[in-house]
C-alpha cells in the first residue's frame, strides 16, 4: 500500500492477491471504512498462476487498485468479503479481508508507514504425518518488527500453535485429514523510538519499548492447509521434493530494476516422485519456465520486467515444487524494485574460512566516482587498481552482518555511494552493491544430496573469526581429499579411514586441540547411541592412530565399523578448541585428561570455547576380504595389514542386525501443507526482518506452507 499526500488528500495504490481453483481473475469489492475514500479505480486483475495438470487444483490472481482518501483522521481502513472457502474441517464459509494503516508521517523516514509484506502460493498441502512447521513471510520495508496473531473470529485449532514473534505455525500433534482454515492479522511495531505527525498538525511519540501501543499497520492474512493421508517416508527429497542449494533462501531480499528483466532460479529434487510443476505466487506478468532434469531433479526460471508503476514496490514471491502426491516446503523472497540509476555493478566475491574479498569491475559502472564509495562501516577503506575496486574484510569487521537462513549462515556487506554533509546538489549516480558469503551450518553436512560441505566458521571477541575444515582423505599422505561427489563414502569393515581437521585463524600463533571425537548413526551428536573414538583428549579406540602434523592440523586414522542393529549410517563428530601458543594453562597444553574435572577454567588462558564439527556419512558396503580388490577402493581407505576386531558400538535392545548399505540422508524437513481456496488478503511493502542466529546444532525443518489470498503494498 503506497499512500501519497497531495492537497489534503491521500492517494493509495494497493495490490492484492486472491486464490481459487478455476475462477481467479474475478474483481473484488473493497470498501473504505467510514466513507473516507470517495473513489476507487480498479486498474487490473490478472491471473498470475494456474494448475498445469488440467485438474483445476489452484489458480491465483493479482489485482491493482488506486483509492483516493480524504480525511483528517489518524488512520483509515479497507475491507472486503466474499464466498467461499473450500469445504473444511473448521466449518468456515465466507471470508473477510481487512487492512488498517496509521496515516502519521514517521520521523525516521519522513514518509507514511509501510505495511508488512506477505503472500503464499494458492494451494498448500502435506501428509498428516509430515507437517511440523510453517514459517510465514513477514517482511517490513521500514525495518519494523512484525507480529502475527489469530483474529478474534478465527477457528480454534487444537493441534496447532502460533509463534507470534517469529510468525511461525507449528503442529503440536497430528491434525485431522482435510482442509484447515487459518485467519490471522499481521501487525508492525517500531523497533526504535519515533514520532508520528498527522495532517491536522498533531503528533504522537511512540516508544519502541511500549508493548501496549497500537500497531502502525494491520493486514489480515488468510490461508488454508490441506492435510493429506500419511505417507511411509517423510524424508525431504524422498517423495516430498527438496530444494537444492542453488535456490534462494526463505526471506531473502532480491533487487530488480525498473524496465530490466529480473530472473529467479529454483531447483528441487525428489528421488521417488516426479516433479511436474512449480506453483508460484508472484506479480502480474511474471512468467515461469519449467525444466525437467535427471535423477529426480527439476528447475524453474521466473522472469519479470518491472514497470514504472512498480517502482519502489516490495514484491513478495513464493514458490513450491509440486508432485502428484505432495509438494515441497514453500519458500518466499521479497523483490525490491529500484530505479535504473541505482547501479548494481559486476562484482566478484572470494570467500575464505575467516574473511571475504570483493572485487568490483570498473567497466561495469561507467560514470561512477570511486572516491565516493564506502563499505557499510565507512571507517574501512576500499582500494583500487586500473580495473577493479577492491575491499577485504573479516566476518567480524567493517559492518559485516550475520544472517541465519535455516540451512545456511550468511555474512553480508555492501558497497554504497555517499554524499558529503555540506553538498546541496549532486550529479553522481547512486551505487548499491550487496555481496555475501554463505556457509552451511555446523550440523548440516548431511543436509544436501550430492553436496558435501566441510567448512565451519566461528567468531569470538578475543579470537576474531576462525574456521575449521573436516575432510576424509584417500591415504595417509593427507593431500588428496575425497571429492564432494564421492559422498557418502563407501567403506568395508576393517579398512582404514583417514580423516583430517584443519584450523584457519586470523591470529598467527594458535594451536588446534581435538578434545573429543565420537561416532553416531545419524548427524545428531547428542544421540544416546554413540561410540567414543577420543574423549577428554585421550584415545579411546585401539585402532585410532594420530599422524604428525602442524600446530593447526590434526590427522588421524581409524578402522571402519558399523553400528550393530538396524542402522546404516556412521557420522563422526569432533569437539575442537583453539588456544594461544605456549600458554601453560590452556586446554591444549593439558592434553589427555583421564578425569574431565581436572580441566582448568578458560579465564586462566586465551582459548576458544569448544566447537563441534561433523563429517560423514560413511557407508558400509560389505565385509573386507584379503584380495587385490581392497586396494581399489577410491574413498580414502587402505587394506589392513592384519585383521582386527570390529569396533563394538553399544547395542540398542530393540534393534535388529542389518547389513543394509548406507544412503545419503537429507535433513531438509520440508513438510507440505494446504490447499486453500477461498480468498485471503494480504498487504505488502516492507523491509526484511531477519532473524540472526548462529551455528545451531541440528538442522530443523525450514518453512512450511502458507496460503495467502491477497497482498497489500505500501
ZAGU-705730 format. One record per residue (C-alpha): residue number from 1; residue in one letter; x, y, z. Coordinates in nm, 3 decimals. Layout:
<sites>
NUM a X Y Z
...
</sites>
This chain:
<sites>
1 x 0.000 0.000 0.000
2 x 0.158 0.327 -0.113
3 x -0.019 0.644 0.008
4 x 0.089 0.986 -0.122
5 x -0.025 1.319 0.024
6 x -0.146 1.592 -0.209
7 x -0.374 1.885 -0.136
8 x -0.513 1.742 0.188
9 x -0.586 1.401 0.037
10 x -0.405 1.071 0.017
11 x -0.379 0.864 -0.298
12 x -0.327 0.497 -0.223
13 x -0.209 0.225 -0.458
14 x -0.257 -0.127 -0.330
15 x -0.200 -0.474 -0.471
16 x -0.393 -0.778 -0.360
17 x -0.388 -1.148 -0.449
18 x -0.675 -1.393 -0.449
19 x -0.672 -1.771 -0.469
20 x -0.911 -2.019 -0.618
21 x -0.940 -2.319 -0.844
22 x -1.077 -2.219 -1.180
23 x -1.212 -1.865 -1.139
24 x -0.930 -1.643 -1.017
25 x -0.947 -1.319 -1.218
26 x -1.273 -1.206 -1.057
27 x -1.299 -0.849 -0.932
28 x -1.302 -0.769 -0.561
29 x -1.523 -0.509 -0.398
30 x -1.313 -0.320 -0.146
31 x -1.482 -0.059 0.067
32 x -1.340 0.227 0.270
33 x -1.446 0.223 0.635
34 x -1.631 0.541 0.744
35 x -1.659 0.658 0.384
36 x -1.324 0.838 0.367
37 x -1.248 0.709 0.015
38 x -1.457 0.899 -0.239
39 x -1.325 0.698 -0.534
40 x -1.177 0.363 -0.630
41 x -1.002 0.295 -0.958
42 x -0.961 -0.074 -1.033
43 x -0.677 -0.079 -1.281
44 x -0.638 -0.451 -1.348
45 x -0.693 -0.802 -1.219
46 x -0.484 -1.065 -1.397
47 x -0.435 -1.436 -1.335
48 x -0.074 -1.500 -1.235
49 x -0.059 -1.881 -1.196
50 x -0.270 -2.191 -1.252
51 x -0.251 -2.568 -1.226
52 x -0.086 -2.712 -1.537
53 x -0.236 -3.062 -1.496
54 x -0.585 -2.960 -1.606
55 x -0.733 -3.069 -1.270
56 x -0.810 -2.713 -1.153
57 x -0.618 -2.764 -0.830
58 x -0.522 -2.399 -0.797
59 x -0.507 -2.057 -0.955
60 x -0.411 -1.713 -0.830
61 x -0.469 -1.359 -0.949
62 x -0.327 -1.022 -0.852
63 x -0.525 -0.700 -0.858
64 x -0.409 -0.339 -0.860
65 x -0.640 -0.071 -0.722
66 x -0.599 0.301 -0.659
67 x -0.804 0.476 -0.392
68 x -0.833 0.849 -0.314
69 x -0.864 0.923 0.057
70 x -0.988 1.249 0.205
71 x -0.969 1.253 0.583
72 x -0.815 1.434 0.877
73 x -0.829 1.120 1.088
74 x -0.523 0.934 1.215
75 x -0.591 0.613 1.021
76 x -0.807 0.455 0.755
77 x -0.929 0.104 0.682
78 x -1.026 -0.106 0.383
79 x -1.247 -0.414 0.392
80 x -1.364 -0.684 0.153
81 x -1.563 -1.005 0.184
82 x -1.672 -1.293 -0.030
83 x -1.763 -1.657 -0.063
84 x -1.649 -1.924 -0.031
85 x -1.388 -2.128 0.148
86 x -1.348 -2.481 0.023
87 x -1.521 -2.739 0.242
88 x -1.309 -2.750 0.557
89 x -1.290 -2.914 0.900
90 x -1.350 -2.575 1.066
91 x -1.688 -2.518 0.901
92 x -1.582 -2.179 0.759
93 x -1.777 -2.045 0.461
94 x -1.747 -1.670 0.391
95 x -1.420 -1.482 0.416
96 x -1.342 -1.121 0.504
97 x -1.033 -0.909 0.437
98 x -0.921 -0.612 0.640
99 x -0.631 -0.366 0.633
100 x -0.576 -0.060 0.850
101 x -0.297 0.197 0.816
102 x -0.180 0.472 1.050
103 x -0.165 0.799 0.849
104 x 0.108 0.966 1.055
105 x 0.433 1.074 0.891
106 x 0.724 0.890 1.051
107 x 1.011 1.093 1.198
108 x 1.268 0.836 1.087
109 x 1.173 0.809 0.719
110 x 0.974 1.136 0.670
111 x 0.705 0.934 0.497
112 x 0.398 0.729 0.582
113 x 0.435 0.384 0.729
114 x 0.488 0.079 0.509
115 x 0.267 -0.222 0.580
116 x 0.406 -0.574 0.621
117 x 0.454 -0.776 0.304
118 x 0.346 -1.138 0.276
119 x 0.198 -1.390 0.036
120 x 0.166 -1.764 -0.019
121 x 0.109 -1.992 -0.312
122 x -0.254 -2.075 -0.379
123 x -0.262 -2.442 -0.279
124 x -0.070 -2.568 0.024
125 x -0.086 -2.934 0.117
126 x 0.107 -3.201 0.301
127 x 0.081 -3.552 0.452
128 x -0.063 -3.582 0.802
129 x 0.249 -3.740 0.950
130 x 0.494 -3.497 0.788
131 x 0.362 -3.149 0.870
132 x 0.557 -2.992 1.156
133 x 0.609 -2.620 1.092
134 x 0.506 -2.341 0.855
135 x 0.706 -2.018 0.857
136 x 0.513 -1.725 0.711
137 x 0.669 -1.446 0.511
138 x 0.656 -1.131 0.728
139 x 0.875 -0.860 0.578
140 x 0.856 -0.493 0.678
141 x 1.007 -0.224 0.447
142 x 1.066 0.014 0.740
143 x 1.253 -0.245 0.942
144 x 0.973 -0.264 1.199
145 x 0.906 -0.575 1.398
146 x 0.617 -0.783 1.264
147 x 0.388 -0.990 1.486
148 x 0.126 -1.240 1.378
149 x -0.184 -1.325 1.579
150 x -0.503 -1.515 1.520
151 x -0.802 -1.289 1.459
152 x -1.081 -1.282 1.717
153 x -1.314 -1.476 1.488
154 x -1.054 -1.730 1.375
155 x -1.123 -2.101 1.402
156 x -0.972 -2.278 1.703
157 x -0.706 -2.535 1.611
158 x -0.631 -2.790 1.881
159 x -0.316 -2.925 1.715
160 x -0.153 -2.600 1.600
161 x 0.029 -2.322 1.784
162 x 0.140 -1.981 1.651
163 x 0.468 -1.816 1.746
164 x 0.355 -1.454 1.714
165 x 0.703 -1.301 1.704
166 x 0.851 -1.543 1.450
167 x 0.520 -1.571 1.259
168 x 0.560 -1.947 1.260
169 x 0.279 -2.203 1.271
170 x 0.375 -2.529 1.442
171 x 0.187 -2.856 1.479
172 x 0.154 -2.996 1.830
173 x 0.006 -3.327 1.718
174 x -0.142 -3.499 1.416
175 x -0.403 -3.274 1.258
176 x -0.724 -3.416 1.115
177 x -0.715 -3.504 0.748
178 x -0.888 -3.234 0.544
179 x -0.865 -2.859 0.484
180 x -0.781 -2.635 0.782
181 x -0.856 -2.262 0.758
182 x -0.627 -2.006 0.923
183 x -0.712 -1.637 0.971
184 x -0.458 -1.407 1.130
185 x -0.351 -1.045 1.145
186 x -0.001 -0.923 1.061
187 x 0.091 -0.609 1.257
188 x 0.406 -0.396 1.258
189 x 0.558 -0.210 1.554
190 x 0.858 0.028 1.551
191 x 1.187 -0.111 1.678
192 x 1.315 0.237 1.766
193 x 1.153 0.547 1.915
194 x 0.969 0.755 1.652
195 x 0.723 1.042 1.631
196 x 0.414 1.032 1.408
197 x 0.287 1.366 1.275
198 x -0.067 1.392 1.134
199 x -0.231 1.615 0.874
200 x -0.402 1.826 1.142
201 x -0.065 1.915 1.298
202 x -0.089 1.687 1.600
203 x 0.181 1.431 1.677
204 x 0.227 1.116 1.883
205 x 0.553 0.977 2.023
206 x 0.595 0.601 2.002
207 x 0.835 0.425 2.235
208 x 0.980 0.104 2.094
209 x 0.964 -0.047 2.443
210 x 0.590 0.021 2.477
211 x 0.434 -0.321 2.419
212 x 0.082 -0.181 2.461
213 x 0.098 0.072 2.176
214 x -0.125 0.005 1.873
215 x 0.030 -0.129 1.552
216 x 0.124 0.106 1.269
217 x -0.047 -0.120 1.017
218 x -0.275 -0.423 1.036
219 x -0.323 -0.666 0.748
220 x -0.545 -0.971 0.757
221 x -0.386 -1.285 0.615
222 x -0.594 -1.592 0.536
223 x -0.484 -1.929 0.408
224 x -0.572 -2.295 0.435
225 x -0.366 -2.609 0.474
226 x -0.489 -2.937 0.328
227 x -0.373 -3.227 0.544
228 x -0.337 -3.538 0.327
229 x -0.327 -3.906 0.434
230 x 0.006 -4.022 0.582
231 x 0.292 -4.140 0.363
232 x 0.557 -4.403 0.452
233 x 0.857 -4.168 0.437
234 x 0.870 -3.802 0.545
235 x 1.232 -3.753 0.448
236 x 1.274 -3.444 0.232
237 x 1.388 -3.545 -0.113
238 x 1.226 -3.888 -0.097
239 x 0.865 -3.833 -0.205
240 x 0.841 -3.473 -0.092
241 x 1.062 -3.253 -0.312
242 x 1.363 -3.088 -0.150
243 x 1.503 -2.755 -0.270
244 x 1.870 -2.770 -0.368
245 x 2.130 -2.521 -0.252
246 x 2.112 -2.308 -0.569
247 x 1.762 -2.194 -0.466
248 x 1.731 -1.861 -0.278
249 x 1.675 -1.896 0.096
250 x 1.342 -1.818 0.256
251 x 1.319 -1.447 0.342
252 x 1.591 -1.328 0.103
253 x 1.559 -0.971 -0.031
254 x 1.640 -0.954 -0.403
255 x 1.665 -0.648 -0.627
256 x 1.503 -0.573 -0.961
257 x 1.545 -0.265 -1.180
258 x 1.263 -0.079 -1.349
259 x 1.246 -0.171 -1.719
260 x 1.500 -0.454 -1.693
261 x 1.431 -0.827 -1.684
262 x 1.457 -0.984 -1.340
263 x 1.508 -1.361 -1.310
264 x 1.485 -1.603 -1.020
265 x 1.605 -1.965 -1.046
266 x 1.496 -2.251 -0.820
267 x 1.581 -2.621 -0.830
268 x 1.433 -2.915 -0.639
269 x 1.471 -3.292 -0.627
270 x 1.254 -3.592 -0.532
271 x 1.404 -3.938 -0.574
272 x 1.080 -4.136 -0.554
273 x 0.830 -3.899 -0.715
274 x 0.809 -3.690 -1.030
275 x 0.817 -3.310 -1.000
276 x 0.576 -3.191 -1.270
277 x 0.545 -2.820 -1.192
278 x 0.633 -2.531 -0.961
279 x 0.350 -2.339 -0.801
280 x 0.421 -1.965 -0.786
281 x 0.271 -1.661 -0.617
282 x 0.415 -1.360 -0.793
283 x 0.333 -1.025 -0.952
284 x 0.139 -0.969 -1.273
285 x 0.322 -1.061 -1.594
286 x 0.575 -1.284 -1.417
287 x 0.639 -1.589 -1.637
288 x 0.777 -1.928 -1.542
289 x 0.970 -2.182 -1.747
290 x 0.977 -2.538 -1.611
291 x 1.273 -2.765 -1.682
292 x 1.277 -3.137 -1.611
293 x 1.616 -3.285 -1.519
294 x 1.783 -3.615 -1.435
295 x 1.785 -3.806 -1.104
296 x 1.451 -3.664 -0.993
297 x 1.562 -3.304 -1.033
298 x 1.355 -3.022 -1.182
299 x 1.401 -2.647 -1.207
300 x 1.206 -2.332 -1.275
301 x 1.307 -1.989 -1.403
302 x 1.082 -1.696 -1.309
303 x 1.111 -1.384 -1.526
304 x 0.959 -1.043 -1.467
305 x 1.018 -0.693 -1.603
306 x 0.904 -0.426 -1.354
307 x 0.732 -0.119 -1.498
308 x 0.736 0.239 -1.374
309 x 0.424 0.172 -1.165
310 x 0.623 -0.097 -0.979
311 x 0.900 0.142 -0.874
312 x 0.987 0.110 -0.503
313 x 0.749 -0.179 -0.456
314 x 0.846 -0.463 -0.224
315 x 0.702 -0.759 -0.413
316 x 0.661 -1.096 -0.240
317 x 0.727 -1.411 -0.444
318 x 0.659 -1.760 -0.308
319 x 0.704 -2.097 -0.476
320 x 0.675 -2.471 -0.416
321 x 0.779 -2.778 -0.616
322 x 0.479 -2.997 -0.700
323 x 0.430 -3.372 -0.736
324 x 0.101 -3.563 -0.768
325 x 0.136 -3.688 -0.409
326 x 0.252 -3.376 -0.227
327 x 0.470 -3.065 -0.254
328 x 0.792 -2.923 -0.117
329 x 0.824 -2.667 0.157
330 x 0.719 -2.319 0.050
331 x 0.995 -2.064 0.007
332 x 0.932 -1.690 -0.019
333 x 1.152 -1.396 -0.112
334 x 1.093 -1.022 -0.143
335 x 1.187 -0.838 -0.464
336 x 1.261 -0.466 -0.422
337 x 1.216 -0.261 -0.739
338 x 1.468 0.022 -0.781
339 x 1.547 0.287 -1.038
340 x 1.796 0.221 -1.313
341 x 2.023 0.489 -1.164
342 x 2.099 0.254 -0.875
343 x 2.400 0.069 -1.010
344 x 2.449 -0.293 -0.911
345 x 2.779 -0.330 -1.094
346 x 2.965 -0.653 -1.168
347 x 3.130 -0.787 -0.854
348 x 3.335 -1.100 -0.786
349 x 3.334 -1.228 -0.428
350 x 3.601 -1.462 -0.291
351 x 3.507 -1.641 0.031
352 x 3.757 -1.799 0.269
353 x 3.700 -1.951 0.613
354 x 3.755 -1.625 0.801
355 x 3.721 -1.337 0.555
356 x 3.583 -1.229 0.219
357 x 3.714 -1.014 -0.064
358 x 3.501 -0.828 -0.318
359 x 3.640 -0.702 -0.648
360 x 3.423 -0.454 -0.837
361 x 3.474 -0.423 -1.212
362 x 3.509 -0.056 -1.300
363 x 3.400 -0.113 -1.659
364 x 3.056 -0.226 -1.537
365 x 2.996 0.110 -1.364
366 x 3.063 0.381 -1.617
367 x 3.032 0.731 -1.477
368 x 3.083 0.623 -1.115
369 x 3.316 0.827 -0.895
370 x 3.505 0.567 -0.691
371 x 3.608 0.833 -0.439
372 x 3.250 0.838 -0.309
373 x 3.212 0.467 -0.241
374 x 3.217 0.308 0.104
375 x 3.151 -0.019 0.284
376 x 2.872 -0.045 0.542
377 x 3.126 0.070 0.803
378 x 3.281 0.380 0.644
379 x 3.591 0.351 0.864
380 x 3.700 0.057 0.646
381 x 3.862 0.172 0.324
382 x 3.842 0.040 -0.031
383 x 4.146 0.011 -0.256
384 x 4.162 0.016 -0.635
385 x 4.379 -0.065 -0.932
386 x 4.340 0.009 -1.302
387 x 4.046 -0.229 -1.348
388 x 3.886 -0.303 -1.010
389 x 3.777 -0.155 -0.679
390 x 3.869 -0.398 -0.401
391 x 3.750 -0.449 -0.045
392 x 3.876 -0.710 0.203
393 x 3.724 -0.771 0.546
394 x 3.685 -1.038 0.810
395 x 3.343 -1.163 0.909
396 x 3.354 -0.960 1.230
397 x 3.461 -0.620 1.091
398 x 3.356 -0.341 0.853
399 x 2.987 -0.371 0.938
400 x 2.958 -0.729 0.811
401 x 2.627 -0.875 0.929
402 x 2.546 -1.237 1.007
403 x 2.209 -1.376 0.898
404 x 2.059 -1.714 0.981
405 x 1.887 -1.860 0.675
406 x 1.790 -2.200 0.808
407 x 2.025 -2.423 0.613
408 x 2.294 -2.156 0.573
409 x 2.461 -1.882 0.767
410 x 2.532 -1.579 0.550
411 x 2.783 -1.298 0.604
412 x 2.667 -0.983 0.424
413 x 2.813 -0.643 0.349
414 x 2.757 -0.377 0.087
415 x 2.925 -0.102 -0.111
416 x 2.728 0.223 -0.124
417 x 2.780 0.570 -0.257
418 x 2.759 0.856 -0.010
419 x 2.710 1.232 -0.003
420 x 2.914 1.496 0.176
421 x 2.734 1.675 0.464
422 x 2.762 2.019 0.300
423 x 2.653 1.914 -0.051
424 x 2.330 2.081 -0.163
425 x 2.310 1.906 -0.501
426 x 2.490 1.611 -0.657
427 x 2.526 1.481 -1.012
428 x 2.671 1.143 -0.921
429 x 2.478 0.821 -0.976
430 x 2.371 0.622 -0.673
431 x 2.556 0.295 -0.616
432 x 2.431 -0.002 -0.414
433 x 2.615 -0.333 -0.440
434 x 2.537 -0.615 -0.198
435 x 2.777 -0.905 -0.159
436 x 2.790 -1.203 0.074
437 x 2.944 -1.538 0.163
438 x 2.730 -1.828 0.274
439 x 2.829 -2.143 0.459
440 x 2.636 -2.448 0.575
441 x 2.552 -2.463 0.942
442 x 2.759 -2.674 1.176
443 x 2.539 -2.979 1.164
444 x 2.409 -2.956 0.811
445 x 2.682 -3.159 0.643
446 x 2.436 -3.433 0.551
447 x 2.160 -3.194 0.451
448 x 2.241 -3.178 0.083
449 x 2.215 -3.459 -0.164
450 x 2.530 -3.481 -0.371
451 x 2.667 -3.174 -0.198
452 x 2.938 -3.235 0.060
453 x 3.043 -2.934 0.265
454 x 3.305 -2.918 0.537
455 x 3.364 -2.556 0.631
456 x 3.275 -2.419 0.975
457 x 3.300 -2.050 1.062
458 x 3.301 -1.908 1.418
459 x 3.360 -1.565 1.572
460 x 3.473 -1.486 1.928
461 x 3.574 -1.149 2.065
462 x 3.932 -1.244 2.158
463 x 3.999 -1.465 1.857
464 x 3.816 -1.281 1.579
465 x 3.681 -1.506 1.302
466 x 3.824 -1.852 1.261
467 x 3.725 -2.163 1.074
468 x 3.768 -2.538 1.050
469 x 3.760 -2.790 0.769
470 x 3.695 -3.159 0.838
471 x 3.781 -3.390 0.549
472 x 3.820 -3.756 0.457
473 x 4.136 -3.837 0.263
474 x 4.239 -4.114 0.026
475 x 4.557 -4.218 0.205
476 x 4.797 -4.139 0.488
477 x 4.960 -3.858 0.291
478 x 4.656 -3.640 0.375
479 x 4.686 -3.450 0.047
480 x 4.409 -3.599 -0.170
481 x 4.074 -3.543 -0.007
482 x 3.762 -3.729 -0.111
483 x 3.567 -3.522 -0.361
484 x 3.216 -3.396 -0.288
485 x 3.051 -3.622 -0.545
486 x 3.200 -3.932 -0.376
487 x 2.980 -3.892 -0.068
488 x 2.854 -4.098 0.106
489 x 3.197 -4.257 0.149
490 x 3.174 -4.632 0.092
491 x 3.397 -4.840 0.317
492 x 3.437 -5.205 0.421
493 x 3.485 -5.338 0.769
494 x 3.848 -5.335 0.889
495 x 3.957 -5.089 0.624
496 x 4.124 -4.771 0.744
497 x 3.957 -4.434 0.707
498 x 4.184 -4.127 0.704
499 x 4.037 -3.808 0.847
500 x 4.188 -3.463 0.894
501 x 4.088 -3.142 1.071
502 x 4.244 -2.809 0.971
503 x 4.204 -2.480 1.160
504 x 4.238 -2.137 0.998
505 x 4.260 -1.823 1.208
506 x 4.332 -1.453 1.170
507 x 4.578 -1.492 1.461
508 x 4.919 -1.632 1.368
509 x 5.011 -1.815 1.689
510 x 4.734 -2.060 1.776
511 x 4.719 -2.433 1.839
512 x 4.440 -2.672 1.745
513 x 4.328 -2.920 2.009
514 x 4.084 -3.204 1.940
515 x 3.917 -3.273 2.272
516 x 3.682 -3.548 2.161
517 x 3.556 -3.744 1.861
518 x 3.261 -3.979 1.866
519 x 3.060 -4.176 1.613
520 x 2.681 -4.175 1.585
521 x 2.438 -4.348 1.346
522 x 2.300 -4.010 1.234
523 x 2.418 -3.649 1.223
524 x 2.289 -3.573 1.573
525 x 2.594 -3.566 1.805
526 x 2.360 -3.580 2.104
527 x 2.230 -3.924 2.004
528 x 2.244 -4.154 2.308
529 x 2.369 -4.430 2.079
530 x 2.731 -4.328 2.024
531 x 3.085 -4.464 2.034
532 x 3.386 -4.266 2.161
533 x 3.699 -4.253 1.948
534 x 3.864 -3.973 2.150
535 x 3.744 -3.848 2.488
536 x 3.891 -3.570 2.706
537 x 4.189 -3.562 2.470
538 x 4.260 -3.934 2.522
539 x 4.241 -4.204 2.254
540 x 3.958 -4.445 2.339
541 x 3.958 -4.681 2.043
542 x 4.260 -4.906 1.991
543 x 4.257 -4.858 1.611
544 x 4.280 -4.477 1.628
545 x 4.625 -4.351 1.531
546 x 4.725 -3.983 1.521
547 x 4.965 -3.879 1.244
548 x 5.220 -3.599 1.290
549 x 5.104 -3.262 1.159
550 x 5.149 -2.889 1.222
551 x 5.001 -2.691 1.512
552 x 4.677 -2.612 1.329
553 x 4.615 -2.962 1.184
554 x 4.503 -3.291 1.333
555 x 4.526 -3.601 1.112
556 x 4.414 -3.941 1.234
557 x 4.302 -4.282 1.110
558 x 4.052 -4.535 1.237
559 x 3.939 -4.876 1.117
560 x 3.595 -4.875 0.956
561 x 3.299 -5.012 1.153
562 x 2.922 -5.002 1.160
563 x 2.675 -4.985 1.445
564 x 2.503 -5.310 1.535
565 x 2.130 -5.305 1.490
566 x 1.916 -5.155 1.218
567 x 2.143 -4.859 1.142
568 x 2.305 -4.785 0.810
569 x 2.494 -4.459 0.866
570 x 2.807 -4.359 1.054
571 x 2.893 -3.995 1.128
572 x 3.193 -3.866 1.322
573 x 3.160 -3.550 1.535
574 x 3.464 -3.388 1.697
575 x 3.489 -3.115 1.961
576 x 3.772 -2.873 1.878
577 x 3.939 -2.581 2.056
578 x 4.189 -2.313 1.951
579 x 4.445 -2.200 2.212
580 x 4.710 -1.933 2.231
581 x 5.051 -2.085 2.157
582 x 5.284 -2.155 2.453
583 x 5.019 -2.091 2.717
584 x 5.090 -2.339 3.001
585 x 4.736 -2.314 3.135
586 x 4.544 -2.375 2.814
587 x 4.339 -2.682 2.739
588 x 4.574 -2.755 2.450
589 x 4.870 -2.771 2.690
590 x 4.687 -3.007 2.925
591 x 4.647 -3.278 2.662
592 x 4.489 -3.605 2.770
593 x 4.291 -3.582 3.094
594 x 4.169 -3.902 3.247
595 x 3.924 -3.700 3.455
596 x 3.735 -3.414 3.291
597 x 3.708 -3.230 3.625
598 x 4.082 -3.154 3.617
599 x 4.034 -2.911 3.330
600 x 4.131 -2.552 3.417
601 x 3.897 -2.257 3.368
602 x 3.919 -2.068 3.038
603 x 3.984 -1.744 3.222
604 x 4.338 -1.856 3.300
605 x 4.441 -1.852 2.934
606 x 4.325 -1.746 2.590
607 x 4.133 -2.024 2.426
608 x 3.805 -2.059 2.240
609 x 3.502 -2.247 2.360
610 x 3.455 -2.598 2.226
611 x 3.301 -2.615 1.881
612 x 3.151 -2.926 1.723
613 x 3.225 -3.023 1.364
614 x 3.080 -3.326 1.185
615 x 3.190 -3.546 0.896
616 x 3.012 -3.821 0.708
617 x 2.822 -4.022 0.633
618 x 3.032 -4.334 0.594
619 x 2.861 -4.616 0.406
620 x 2.927 -4.980 0.493
621 x 2.932 -5.187 0.172
622 x 3.033 -5.532 0.295
623 x 3.298 -5.739 0.463
624 x 3.661 -5.667 0.378
625 x 3.835 -5.958 0.208
626 x 4.209 -6.020 0.162
627 x 4.218 -5.959 -0.212
628 x 4.357 -5.702 -0.453
629 x 4.011 -5.554 -0.482
630 x 4.060 -5.387 -0.147
631 x 4.333 -5.167 -0.286
632 x 4.096 -5.029 -0.549
633 x 3.869 -4.851 -0.304
634 x 3.863 -4.485 -0.408
635 x 3.748 -4.334 -0.084
636 x 4.043 -4.281 0.143
637 x 4.078 -4.629 0.288
638 x 4.362 -4.881 0.293
639 x 4.387 -5.256 0.330
640 x 4.465 -5.357 0.687
641 x 4.793 -5.538 0.737
642 x 4.641 -5.774 0.990
643 x 4.279 -5.850 1.072
644 x 4.146 -5.655 1.370
645 x 3.836 -5.684 1.577
646 x 3.533 -5.490 1.464
647 x 3.463 -5.196 1.692
648 x 3.164 -5.292 1.905
649 x 2.936 -4.992 1.947
650 x 2.662 -5.005 2.209
651 x 2.366 -5.220 2.111
652 x 2.011 -5.096 2.141
653 x 1.795 -5.370 2.297
654 x 1.521 -5.342 2.034
655 x 1.736 -5.329 1.726
656 x 1.781 -5.598 1.466
657 x 2.101 -5.677 1.283
658 x 2.123 -5.537 0.934
659 x 2.383 -5.530 0.663
660 x 2.199 -5.271 0.459
661 x 2.402 -5.021 0.256
662 x 2.417 -4.658 0.360
663 x 2.240 -4.389 0.176
664 x 2.293 -4.015 0.188
665 x 2.025 -3.882 0.419
666 x 1.859 -3.548 0.355
667 x 1.786 -3.344 0.660
668 x 1.556 -3.091 0.498
669 x 1.234 -3.132 0.691
670 x 1.011 -2.990 0.424
671 x 0.656 -3.062 0.517
672 x 0.390 -2.961 0.284
673 x 0.059 -2.810 0.355
674 x -0.256 -2.691 0.217
675 x -0.498 -2.634 -0.046
676 x -0.691 -2.325 0.039
677 x -0.946 -2.191 -0.189
678 x -1.135 -1.905 -0.054
679 x -0.992 -1.571 -0.059
680 x -0.750 -1.410 0.157
681 x -0.585 -1.084 0.166
682 x -0.252 -0.951 0.239
683 x -0.050 -0.643 0.249
684 x 0.290 -0.573 0.105
685 x 0.558 -0.308 0.120
686 x 0.820 -0.364 0.364
687 x 1.176 -0.420 0.473
688 x 1.333 -0.751 0.564
689 x 1.314 -0.867 0.922
690 x 1.597 -1.114 0.956
691 x 1.643 -1.345 1.249
692 x 2.012 -1.360 1.324
693 x 2.126 -1.683 1.477
694 x 2.444 -1.868 1.500
695 x 2.568 -2.222 1.440
696 x 2.271 -2.426 1.556
697 x 2.330 -2.786 1.618
698 x 2.071 -2.978 1.428
699 x 1.922 -2.852 1.106
700 x 1.549 -2.836 1.153
701 x 1.277 -2.833 0.900
702 x 1.273 -2.495 0.742
703 x 0.949 -2.344 0.631
704 x 0.617 -2.497 0.555
705 x 0.325 -2.394 0.359
706 x 0.103 -2.096 0.387
707 x -0.164 -1.968 0.162
708 x -0.248 -1.606 0.142
709 x -0.522 -1.467 -0.054
710 x -0.413 -1.119 -0.117
711 x -0.124 -0.884 -0.093
712 x -0.104 -0.522 0.021
713 x 0.178 -0.296 -0.071
714 x 0.290 0.037 0.072
</sites>
